[in-house]
Amino acid sequence: MASTDDVVADDAELPEAGWLTALLGLPAMGPRRLAALLDGRSPAEAWVAVRSGRPLPEVAAVVGGRVAALASEWAEAARCIQPEAVWSATRAAGVEVVAYGAVSYPRCLLDDPEPAPVLFAVGRLEAVAVPSRVAIVGTRRCTRYGRDVASELGGSLAEAGVAVVSGLALGIDGAAHAGALAAGGASPIGVVATGLDIAYPVSNRRLWNRVAEAGVLLSEAPLGTGPRGWRFPSRNRIIAGLADVVVVVESHASGGSLYTVEAALERDRPVLAVPGPIHSPASRGTNHLLAEGCVPLCGIDDVLTALGLVGSAPSPADRRPSPGEPDLGVLEAAGWSPTTLDALSRRVDLPPVDLASSVAQLVRMGWFDEERGFYQRVR
């Protein structure tokens, strides 16, 4: 078996980013642990230290009493990893690897209190270098109201030349980027918590590809890294760091978007929240933010004001047929919260058959959305 010195000698031509990629492939290797490993060591020297299996005092300061077990786990994993092969596979996959401090590393993250030591990118890294970036975040379990607001904001911001940033999760994240992509304009920026070869959730794979084609997809996890619970809040600090303003569209009382809010406030980023119905669980978190003094977002101009931009973004044209009577009266009676046919029947003076016909017509025209017997207006 080759010694650790032989391993370094064999891979003497490996760039620093290659060693960092191999280190990040070790089990449970996060940014703080990697920073501890690199304290006083080059990435190649850190790899040698890992291979030795010796507990390191710098790592002990981060992980505490588990340092011996972690050192053993890392050493065992490192024996099965060939840094040169990992680096070759990463480059062959078309993934750009940018170490902290490199010329192409996003300037907005250089002064971050916890910058990603390495960013893996697919697409165009220059998409980050736009004058303004806004993160749109929120719950995966959003309502139709939340999806519509996120999509409209994403589209209006992109049209105004503002890059939309999200974690490409289900719900609000995906809706924001779908709106931005449909509108064109500024290139989108996605920040994910897995390797760039493992789309999560799988149902958003097409959206990932579209973001990478139109803008850039970023991760601090190497290829082959699957979803792990701790990686999502860790990823959210990068979203907050990239953004000039963070917008929360819908959030339950607890959830990942609130980690992004916390990270944004630590970085002095303005946070705007979209008000929601007081009875909606999906708006409890955002309404709580408003009660705590967060700036309310009632339209695109509120975001542009927070960015210091002058002027208004154009409203997208509505191509739906205009409802006539009595459909218009039913639409106005519905309001903006989910409702049922029984509830509507108490608000409008229509026979049940005519009301059902009107609601069905509004669904066909795109003014209503139906889900499990509840109807909600579509903005």
N, C-alpha and C positions, 0 to 999 in steps of 0.2 A: 504493500500500500504506500502511495506517495505521501511524503510529509507535507505539513501545511506550507513550509517554505517552497517545496516543489510546486505546489498548487499555484502560489503566487508567481513563481518563475515561469510556469507554463502559460499563465495568462497575463504576462507582463505588458502586453499591448492593449489590454482591456481598458477602456476609458473609465473615468471616475463614475460616470452614470451607469456603466455596466456593473460595477461593484455594488453600487447603491441598489440597483434592480435586484441583484441576488440577495442582498441583505433584507430588502423589503419582502422577499418571498419566504422568509422564515416564519414559523408559526407565531401568531399573536404579535407580530412586529408592527408597532404603531409609531407615530411621529416622535413621541416623547422618548420611547425606548431607543429609537434609532439615534436621536440627538444625544442620548447618554452614551451610546456606543461610540459615537464619533467625537466625544469629548477628548481632545488631545490626540486623536488618531485620524489617519486618512481612511477612506473607505476600504482600501486594500488591507490596511493594517487591522481594521475592525473585523474584516473577514477572517484573518488569521486568529484574532483573539476569540472569535466565536468558535472556530474549529477546535481550539484548544480545550474548550469545555470548562474553563476556569470561571468561577463567579467573579464578576467585575464590580468593584465598589461603586462606580458611576451608575451602573444599572440597578444595583441594590438600593440606591437612593430614590429610584423611581418605583421599583416593584416591591421593595421591602423584603420580608422573609422568604419570599418565593424565588429569590434570585438563583439559588443552587439548582432547583428543579428546572427553572427556565434555561439556565446555562446548559444543562444536560440535554434538554429538549432541542435547543438551537444547534448544539454540536452534532447531535444525531441527524437532524434534518440537513445540516450543511454538508455532511458526508455524502448525501445523495444528490446534491446540487452541483452542477458544473457551471460556474458563472459565465464562461464563454458561450456555452450552449444556450443558456437563458438569454444572454444578450443577443445572440444571433437570431433566436426565435422571435424576440421582441422586434428587432429591426425588420425581419422578414415579414412580419405581420403589418408593416406600415405604421407602426406606432413610434411617435417621436418622444424621446425621453429628455426632459429638461431638468437639470439639477438647479437647486437654489443658487442664485448669483450668476447664472449663465445669462448671456445677452438676451436670449429669447424668453427668459423667465418673466412672467407677468409683473410689471413694475408695481402694480397696486398691491401685490403681496409681499414685496421686499421688506416693508416695515411692519409686517403683520406680527403680532405677539407670538403666534405659533405657526410659522409658515410651513407649508409642505416641503420637506427636504427634496422631494422629486415629484414632478408632475408628468404623467403619461398623457399623450394627446393624440387624437385622430381628427384630422381636418386641418384648419388653418389657425395657428396660434395667434396670428395677427388680428383675428376677430376680437380678441380681448382688448386690443389697443384702440378702442373707440372712446370718444369723449365722455360718454355716459352709459352706465350699466345699471339695470334695476333687477333685483331678485324678486320673483313672484313665487310665494310659497304658501302652503296650506295643507289641509287634511286630504288623505287618500279617500276617505269616506265623505265626499262632498255632496252637496245637493245640486240640482240643476241650476239653481240661482248662482251657486259658487262657480260652477263650470262656465256659465255664460259670462260672468264678470271677469274671470281669469282669462278667458279667450278674448274678450273685447279689449281688456287692458293690454294683453300681449300683442294683439294686432295694432292697436293705436300707438303703443310705444315703438314698435318696430317701424311703423310708418313715419314716426317722428325722428328716426335715426338713433333710437335708444336700444341697446342690446339687452335682450331678456335673458336672465340667468335663472335656472331652476335645477332641481335634483332629478328631473325626469321620472318622478314617481307617478303612480296612478293618481287620478283626481286632479287637484288644482295645478300641480306642476305640469302634467301632460297637457291640460287644457290651455295653459298659458303659452306653451311652446307651439301647440297646434295653431293657436291664433296668430302668433308671430310668424310662423312659416307661411300661413295662408296669405298674410298681408305683404310679405316680402320686406324690403327695407333693411334695417340693421341685421347683421348676422347673429344667430342665436348662440348661446353658450350653455352647455350642459355639464354638470358636475355630478359624477356618479360614485357609488360606494363599492363597486366591484371592479374586477379587471375589465378592460375595454372589450374583451372577447366574451364576456358573460353578461348578456342583457338581463337586467332585473328591474321590474318584472318582465317575464318573457313576452307578455302581450304588448309591451312598448318597444319591442325590437325595431319595428319599422320607424317609429318616431326617433329612436337613437340614430338610426342610419340617416334619416333626413336632416337631423341636427348636425351630424358630422359632415354631411355633404354641403350644407349651407353655411355652416359656421365651424364650431369646434366642440369636441367632446373631451372632457378632462377627468382624470382620476389620479389618486395618489397610490392606488393599488396596482401591483404588477399583473400581467396576464395570468389567467388561471385562478384568480382570487374570487371566491364565491361570496354571497351575502353573509355578513356576520353582524349581529346586532350593534356592536360597539362602533362599527365603521360608519353608520349613518349619522349619528350626532357629530362624529369626528369630521365627516365630509361637510356637514353644515357650516362649520367655521370657514371653510374655503368659499362657500357660496356667499357668506356674509362679507368676507374679505374682498371678494371680487366686486361686490355691489356698491354703488354710490348711495342707493336707497333700497330698503327692504320693504316689500308690500306683503301683508298677510291677508289673504282673501277670506278663507274660512279656517277655523281651527277649533277642535274640541277643547275641553278644559285642560287636557294634557296631550302632548304629541310632539312629533319631531320638529314641526315648524316653530314651536316655542324655543327649542334649542337654537334655531337660527336667529330668533329674536334676541336671545341672551347673548349670542356671539356678536350680533350686530351692535348691541348697546355697549359691549365691551370695546368695540372698535369705533365708537362714536358715529355709527351710521344711523341716519334718520330711519325710523320705522313708522309706516302708515298701516292702518288696519281698516278693513271694509266692514261697516256696520251690517249686522244681520238680524233676522227676526229673533226676539227674545225667547221664543219657545223652541228655537232650533238648536239641538245639541251641537250641530256643526258650527254654530256661531258663538258658543259660550266662551271660547278662548279669545276670539277677536273682540267680542263685546267687553270682556274683562280687561283687555289691553286698552280699550278706549276709556274705561272707567279709571284706569291707572294713569291716564294722561297722554296716551298715544294719540298721534294726529289722525283724525278720521279721513278716510279716502271716499269721496263722493263722486269723483270723476277724474278723467285723465289729467285735467288741469292741476289737480292737487299734487300729482306726481311730478309734473313738469315744474311746478313752483318749488317743490322740495329739491329738485335738481338745479334750480337756478336758471331754467330755460325760459325764454320769452316766447309768448304766442301760444296758440292752442293747436292741439292735434286734430286733424279732420275726423269727423264721425264717419264710419263705414256706411256705404249706401245699403238700405234695406230693400231687398229684392222680393220680399214676400207680397202676395196680393193683399190689398187693404181690406180689412173686414168691414162689412156693411151691417145694417140693422137686421136682426137683433144681435148678431154676433158681437158687435162692438160693445153693446151693453153688457153682455156676458163676460167679455174680456175685462172690462173695467171693474165689474163686480168681483172678479176673482182676486184682484190685488196681486201681490207678489209672493205670497206664501202658498205652500201646497194646500189644496182644498179638494173636496169631494163633490159629487153631483148632489148629494143631499144638502150639503152646506150651501152650494150655489142656488139650489131651488128656494132657499129661504131669503136669498138676496135679490132675485129677479122674478118678475111677474110673467112667467112662461109656463105653459103646461109641461109636464115631465117629458113627453115625447119630443116636443119642440126644443126643450133645453138639451136633451141628449143629442139631437141632430145638430144643434149649434155647436156644442162642444166637440163633436166628431169633426165638424167642418173646420173648426179652429185648429184641431190637431193636424188635419191634412194640410192646412195652409202654413203650418209651422209656427203658429202663435201659442199653442199649448203643447206641453209634453206630458205624457201619461206614464205613470210608473206605479204598479201595484194598486190601482184604483184611485190614486191621487193625481190631480191635475195641477200643473204649475205653468205660469206664463214664461215664455221664452223671450228674452230681451232682443 
